[in-house]
């Protein structure tokens, strides 16, 4: 799924739900794509959504994640339905200018549906995927079966911020 994708009915449903709630409009949450049992929504981060103007976490991020999960259930149910978020991981900070949340419907039933959502910076991807340091090596050390031998990789001296990266 790339860009604004998905069938027209799902797209129209999601956009009408997003436009129908003042809080969602105020946060600037937008439809990004839909495909199969997956929905992607995005939000441009603004300094007024932070404490210090640079790091985003808490309420705005939780809202984005929660809304993504709601939308994937709504697409399958054919309209907005009451939802309960059992677990929302919103404590990881983000510093990027735009966040994307991707929700996948795992199970759909008559009385309960289960979705999960992941989020990350639209430009750099999720925070855990960002290297803290890049070290150039002439050749990757391999073990006997051809996999990288991590024990033989060079140590990084000086910690974060020391030397060229």
Secondary structure, DSSP 8 states (H G I E B T S, - for coil): --SS-S-HHHHHHHHHHHHT-HHHHHHTEEEEEEETTEEEEEEE--GGGSSSSS-B-SHHHHHHHHHHHHHHHHHHHTS------S-----S-B-SSEEEEEEEEEEE-SS-EEEEEEEEETTTB-GGGS-S-----SS--B-TTSSB-GGGS----S-TTSS--
